[in-house]
Amino acid sequence: MPFPETLEAKPRVIFFTDFDGTITLQDTNDFITDNYGMGFDQRRELFRAVINKTDTFRNTFQQMVDSWNLPFPRVLGILKENISLDPAFRDFVLWARDMKVPVIVLSSGMAPVLEALLNHLLGEDLMQDLEIVANATQLKPPENSLDKPGGWTIKYRDDSGFGHDKSLTIRPYADAIAKMPAQERPTLLYAGDGVSDLSAARETDLLFAREGMDLVTYCENEGIPFTEFSGWDSILEETKDIYEGRKTVKNLAEEGLRRHRTNSMESNAMPKPTIR
């Protein structure tokens, strides 16, 4: 259900989420790049450039896709064999269905990949509950064919440095909600893990950042409140707390920051192995 129909249904919570490495346990684009494209080391160099603001996600991701050199059906086949969902995501979608909580998937990947994988891993029935907002594919000369290596590429959703600026999807919701009476305003939540989520990090009431990933580093550097998650089981429990009024987003952000600082201190205090 697209904007503004989503708001007209008067949900208590609207949940936006990244796909790769957030809904899935592996990043589809990273998996293909590391195993069939430029490789892990070069990819990490590109992502460091995005974190350090010396290059854009759009440019670096295009380089990743260009390195694949695979027919598109082969890409889908590889991913179906190697990518898995977070075990608790299905439970989250079932709960969201019962509570009429919209779940909107914002991805810097390609919509045909998401649709194929979600249909394969989640099933057609539950997949229909998800709104998918992502990039597309386009044919590329001279081959001009999805079935040929080099015959296709990514088609970005917008002209931003992200290729798909996720904040542009979230912002109309935030702007409309700001004009609503306080008691009618839904809570906006977002879950993500990496550099493609940087534009969305400031746009919602609470950000769930997968622990140990690039998005945590960015939030620390930029002073953005966040709470870490290791799986969708914790996201489900905390979203239930918000939905049922047991906790506020401020409570959860403060608790999340305390947990992160405690875990960081404990990690730093661990004895380091001697290198011989």
N, C-alpha and C positions, 0 to 999 in steps of 0.2 A: 504494500500500500504506500504509494509515494506521497511526499509532502504536497499540499497541506492536509490530505485526507487522513494521514497518520495522527495529526493533532486533533482533528475533528472527532476522532473516536474517543478522545479524552483518556488516554492511558496514564497511569501513575508514573511509569518509568518508560523511557525509550533507550534501548541498548544498541550502541554502535560498536562494531568490532572489526578489527583487521582479520585477515584470513590466514596468510602464510606465517607459520610459527606461532600463531595465536589460537585459531581454531584447530589447525593441524599441528602435529608434533614436529614436523619438519617443514622447512621453507621450500616450496616447490621450485621456485626460481633458483635458489641457492643450490638445490640438489642437482638440477640439470647443469648449471654452470660449473659446479665443482667436479662433476663426473663426466660430462660430455662437452664442456666448453673450456673457458680460459683457466679453470682450476681455482682452488681455494685461496691460494696466496694472492693472486692478482685480484680476485674479487674482494678480499679483505682490504687491500690497498685502496680500492675504489670506495668502499664504504667508509674507510677512515677519512677520505677526502670530503665526504658528505658531512660527517660528524664535525670535522674541522672547518667546514664552510669554505673549502677551496674548490669544490665542484658541486654540481647539482645532482639530485637523485635521478632526474630525467636523463642526463648525459651518461651517468654511470650504468643505469639499468639498460639503456640502449646498447651500450658496449657488451653487457652480459648477454643480451638476447642475440646480438650479432654473432657472438662466439659459438652459439649452439650448433648451427648448420645441420639441423635435423628436419625431416618432414613433420608437420604438425601432428598428424595421427600418431607418429612414433613418440612424440613428447607426451601425449596423453596416455599412451600405453605404458611408458616408463613410470609415469607418476602414479597410475593406478596400482602398479605393482609395488611401489616403494613408499607411498605416503599414507599416513594413518591419522585419524582424528584424535584429539584429546578425548580420553575415555568418558569424561563427564559432560562433554558438549551436548550429546544427545539428551541427557537429563535436563540440561539447561533449556534446550529448545522445547522439550515437553512441558516444563514448568512455565515457560514464556507463553506457550499456546494456551494453557489453562488460565493464566492470569491476564491474557490479552496484552502482553508486553511485546511491542514491535522489536524485532531484531534486524538491524540493517548492517549488512556486510560491506565495508568499504575497503577496496583492495587496489593496490598498485600493480597487481598482476592482470591477467587477461580473463575477461568474463567467460569465454568458452572453457577455459581450464577449470575455473571455479564450478561452473555448472556440471561439467563432466565428473569432477571429483566428489562434489556434494551428492549428486545423484548416485554415484557408486558407493560412497561411504555412509551417507546418512539415509538414503532412500528418497524416492520421488515425493512421497507424501509429506515428510517433514521438510524437505528442501523447499516446498512451495510456501512455507511459512516465512522464509528469509527473503528480504529484499536485497538484491545484489547490485552494487554500484562499482564499476570497475572499468578498466581499459578494454579495448577491443583488439582484434587482429585485422591486418590489411594485407593485400597481395603486394608483392614486391617484384619489379621487373629485374631481369628479363624473363624469369621463369613464370611469375604470376600464378603460383599454384600452392595451396596448402600442402599438397602431397609431395612437394619437391624441396630438398634442402636449399635454402636461400631464396625460396619463392614466396616468402611471407615474412612479416615482422609485426611488432606491436604498433597499435594505433592509440596514441595517448588521448585521454579524455579532455584535456584542456591544455592551454599554452603555458602553464606555470612551470617553474623549475622542478616540480614534483612529477609532472606528467599527468598525475591525478592528484590535485590538491584536495585532500579529504575535508579540510575545513570548509570548503565551498558547499559541501553537502550538509554539514552540520549547522553552519551559521544561520540559514533561514529559520531553522527550528529555534535556535537560541534567541534570535531577534523577535520572532513571534511570541515565544514564551515570556519574554521580558515585558510584553504588553498585556499579559493575562493577569487576572487577580491572583494574588499569592497562593490562595488555597486551591487554585485550579492548575497550578504549574506542575508539569511532569518533571521528574529528575532525569537529566541526560547523563548517561554513563558511556565510557569507552574503554575497550580493551585492545592492547597492542603490544608489540615487542621490538620494533626496529626503526630504521631510519625513514621508512616510508610513512611512519606515523607522526613524524615531527610536526607537520602542519596541523594535525588534529589535537595535539597534546594540550593546548590551552582552551579548547572550545567547549568542553563538557564540564559537568559539576564534579565528577570524580573520574580519574584515570587509573585503570588497572594496567600495570606494566609487568610483563613476564620477567621474573627474577633472573638476574645475571645477563640480561640482554642489552642491546644498544640503547633502547628507549630509556632504561633506568639511568644510564650514563648521561643522556641528554637532559633528563629531568633534573638530575643533580646539578649539572652545569648551569642550567637556566633557572633554577629555583622554582620549578613547577611542582605543586603538591601531587603526590601519587601514592598508591598503595601497590605493593608487589603481589604477584600471584604465581603459584607453581603449577596450577591446573584449574580447570573450570569448576571443580568441586568447591574451591574456596570462593570463586566468583559467584557461584550460585548461592552459597550461604550468605555472603555479604549483600548481594542484590536482594535476597529475601528480607534481610534485616532492614534495608532501606524501604522496600515495598511495604512492609508491615509496620513501619514506623518505630522499630526498636532502636535504630541508630540513624544518625544523620551522616551526610557525606563528609561533614567536617570531622565528626568523631572518627570515621574510618580513615580519613587522610592522616589525622594525627596519630592514630594507632599504627598505621602503615609506616609512617616516618620513624616512630620509635622502634618498631621491629627492624626496619632496615638499618638504623644506626647501631642497634644492639648486635645484629648479625654481622655487620661490617667490623665492629670492634672485636667480636669474638674471632672472626676470620683473621684479622690482623694480629691477634694475640697468639694464634696457633704457631707452634715452633716450625720453622722452615727446614726442609730436608737439606742435609749437607750435600753440596755438589762436588763430586769427585772426578 
